[in-house]
Amino acid sequence: MISSYFKYTVMFILLVLIQILILNQVQFSGYINPFMYILFILLLPVNTPAYALLILAFLIGITIDLFSNSMGIHASASVFVAYIRPAVIRIISVRGDEIDNFPGLLQNKFSWFLTYTSIIVAIHHFILFYLEVFSFSGFFNTLLRVILSSIFSIFIIVLSQFIIFRK
Amino acid sequence: MRSLLRYFIKNYAFVLFLLLEAISIALVFKYNAYHKAMYLNTANRVSGTVYESFITVKNYFRLARINKLLAEENTRLRSLTGYSREPLEVNEIIENIDAEGGIYRYTSAMVINNSVNRPFNYITINKGAKHGIKPDQAIITHNGIVGVTLKVSDSYSLAMSVLNGRWSISAKIKKNNYFGSLVWESGDYRTASLKEIPIHVDIAKGDTVVTSGFSAIFPEGLTIGTIGDFHQADGDNYYNITLALGADFKSLSYVEVIDNPDRDEVWELEKISP
């Protein structure tokens, strides 16, 4: 139990640092900005109580906000995906399908993890980018940014599962 | 009442969700509504230190490039002052100063955090109040303007980049002094648009666009960029001009902050006239 607290604390710090120091500096063509920190919300154990899920999501969101001069938008998007996460897991898990308590890639089927990540990332990015521009003018331009960035984030998150967060 | 309470306890997750979401949205609204500088944070000690220690590593890999830029800048300055012409006469210097309306003070600084792909981009630099930086000072590089300082802490400052849809800059075409306003609409970090240049004005690709000096923040005549492309929409009295920005926002490293000591006086005057 203690070791799992420790593991998630390290993951929190690591993901925030990766996000602000590396991914926020990687800027392709003004459209793509991957957000990997959602991995923290994705990987919390399935049986995490709802209050912990929401508060942790709020914390990581507001931390990213503090470092990227975007008060509230990351917090808001993160809290939203944290709230719908249990429902998403319920919907995409076929009955009788054993879902591991730890929703990582190695514990579950690849297709399950990919669907899970894609849904959460797409919703998160959608909220994030529209809150950021704060208007529906240039709707399709923003939508393009949502789609491109989502693809990139999903790619990075799935890739990271093969490289680091193996346990 | 009791059943309401029971409902809340049963659905505490939803209530908590609403609460946290309300806090976040309130922050977004506040940030959008008023002078955002209050909520901008990368100039504080913690994030400033994190970014600065990271940038020292990053800059190590850019040393060759930075050296080249500095060498070019040296060459340019030398050609302006010493070797290529007679030394300036004392009177000439004074005249120059008078013509520009004041003595600007320059401070060199290093960019420690910067973005180009958000709709509202900001820059953090490693000089702050104790180095004499104040809010509303211009930031430039040798090949173009970069932004304006917003919020200053002891040793760091946060600046609004030109690549920020929340503001516009008064600019003019160097060769004929027609002025318009420069705005950046999200997308490309290499271009911005110049608005309000009437269609009778003679312009051509490659014309230099400089600051107009109307704002008291930017001195007059600083390079912004060159005209990249322009066309005239049907029935419109103004050109749509796309400007190629001079400064390379993606690889900003060393910048200069300009202090105009007369700025407050200018603002005081402008406040009086309606």
Chai-1 contact restraints between the chains, C-beta under 6 A:
chainA,res_idxA,chainB,res_idxB,connection_type,confidence,min_distance_angstrom,max_distance_angstrom,comment,restraint_id
A,L21,B,F54,contact,1.0,0.0,6.0,A-B,restraint_1
A,Q27,B,V116,contact,1.0,0.0,6.0,A-B,restraint_2
A,Q27,B,N117,contact,1.0,0.0,6.0,A-B,restraint_3
A,G30,B,N117,contact,1.0,0.0,6.0,A-B,restraint_4
A,G30,B,G187,contact,1.0,0.0,6.0,A-B,restraint_5
A,G30,B,D188,contact,1.0,0.0,6.0,A-B,restraint_6
A,G30,B,Y189,contact,1.0,0.0,6.0,A-B,restraint_7
A,N33,B,N117,contact,1.0,0.0,6.0,A-B,restraint_8
A,A50,B,A13,contact,1.0,0.0,6.0,A-B,restraint_9
A,Y51,B,L16,contact,1.0,0.0,6.0,A-B,restraint_10
A,L54,B,L16,contact,1.0,0.0,6.0,A-B,restraint_11
A,L54,B,F17,contact,1.0,0.0,6.0,A-B,restraint_12
A,L54,B,L20,contact,1.0,0.0,6.0,A-B,restraint_13
A,F58,B,L20,contact,1.0,0.0,6.0,A-B,restraint_14
A,L66,B,N41,contact,1.0,0.0,6.0,A-B,restraint_15
A,F67,B,S47,contact,1.0,0.0,6.0,A-B,restraint_16
A,N69,B,L40,contact,1.0,0.0,6.0,A-B,restraint_17
A,N69,B,T42,contact,1.0,0.0,6.0,A-B,restraint_18
A,N69,B,Y122,contact,1.0,0.0,6.0,A-B,restraint_19
A,M71,B,L27,contact,1.0,0.0,6.0,A-B,restraint_20
A,M71,B,Y31,contact,1.0,0.0,6.0,A-B,restraint_21
A,M71,B,Y39,contact,1.0,0.0,6.0,A-B,restraint_22
A,G72,B,S24,contact,1.0,0.0,6.0,A-B,restraint_23
A,G72,B,L27,contact,1.0,0.0,6.0,A-B,restraint_24
A,G72,B,V28,contact,1.0,0.0,6.0,A-B,restraint_25
A,I73,B,V28,contact,1.0,0.0,6.0,A-B,restraint_26
A,A75,B,S24,contact,1.0,0.0,6.0,A-B,restraint_27
A,S76,B,S24,contact,1.0,0.0,6.0,A-B,restraint_28
A,S76,B,I25,contact,1.0,0.0,6.0,A-B,restraint_29
A,V79,B,L20,contact,1.0,0.0,6.0,A-B,restraint_30
A,V79,B,E21,contact,1.0,0.0,6.0,A-B,restraint_31
A,Y83,B,F17,contact,1.0,0.0,6.0,A-B,restraint_32
A,L131,B,V28,contact,1.0,0.0,6.0,A-B,restraint_33
A,V133,B,P119,contact,1.0,0.0,6.0,A-B,restraint_34
A,F134,B,N32,contact,1.0,0.0,6.0,A-B,restraint_35
